[in-house]
Amino acid sequence: MPEGPEIRRAADRIQRQIGGRVVDDAWFAFPELAKQSSELEGVRVAAVDTWGKAMLLRFSNQQVLYSHNQLYGVWKLHNAAKPPSTKRSLRVRLIADGRAASLYSASDISLWHESDLVHHPFLSRLGPDLLSQKLTPEDVLTRLESRRFMRRRLGGLLLDQGFVAGLGNYLRSEILFFARCHPQQRPVDLTDVQRQQLATYVIEITRQAYQQAGVTNTKPWIEQAIAAGEPRRQWRFSVFERAGLSCHRCGNVIERMMVGSRRLYWCPGCQVHAS
């Protein structure tokens, strides 16, 4: 499933395609939404936003189109007169000035008034968004030190969208590696300096992944990995997808474990869990 940086980049593309333009035609596959299509026609696309892994298209009449790609959803951008050739099922199509944004295969789609979003069953459970909201390391640190999260093991906590929204599997491994934290540690187990460092990397690694299209590794380590013949799916990361290979930092062999039924990669040399 795409993580926050990938969804944010998709939102940027939609913004460039139809952002600031007036919707000429809105089409929905689902009958309950089709009845509301006229509410968007003749209305300007004010902004394309994200909250975690959800996409939010905001309109000048205070309407908000919510969608979540889940595993299979994808937005395709195209000339309105030339729909893409695909076997996917069309769910939404918005046309503005001859430009189209089409959502395929997603099933979690709804139209909300801006003031009602606080009651959305998914969004209301999310923590602050790492990319679309002005989140600072101090904000993340405050959440790490809160009673709600202080005693949660980091391997599970970083996938909890109620903690912060947008983190996923590869970001979890990368953040813990750079922060030198073991997945079984809890915020309460860390020193003040370690918690501050972890909070900083939660922000920095996520923003780097957004800015560099999913690359979280450092330039020297990327060059080292490419020279060793690693494919992009490995060299883009510092530890994720690198089980059995040497750690760029300490030379120990990267290991893989399952946490929360999902893969987590870590270095036993750099991420020591002090007993």
Beta strands, then each sheet from edge to edge (+ up, - down):
strand 1: 25-28
strand 2: 45-51
strand 3: 54-59
strand 4: 63-68
strand 5: 74-79
strand 6: 90-96
strand 7: 99-104
strand 8: 108-113
strand 9: 255-259
strand 10: 262-266
sheet 1: 1+ 6- 7+ 5-
sheet 2: 2+ 3- 4+ 8-
sheet 3: 9+ 10-
end
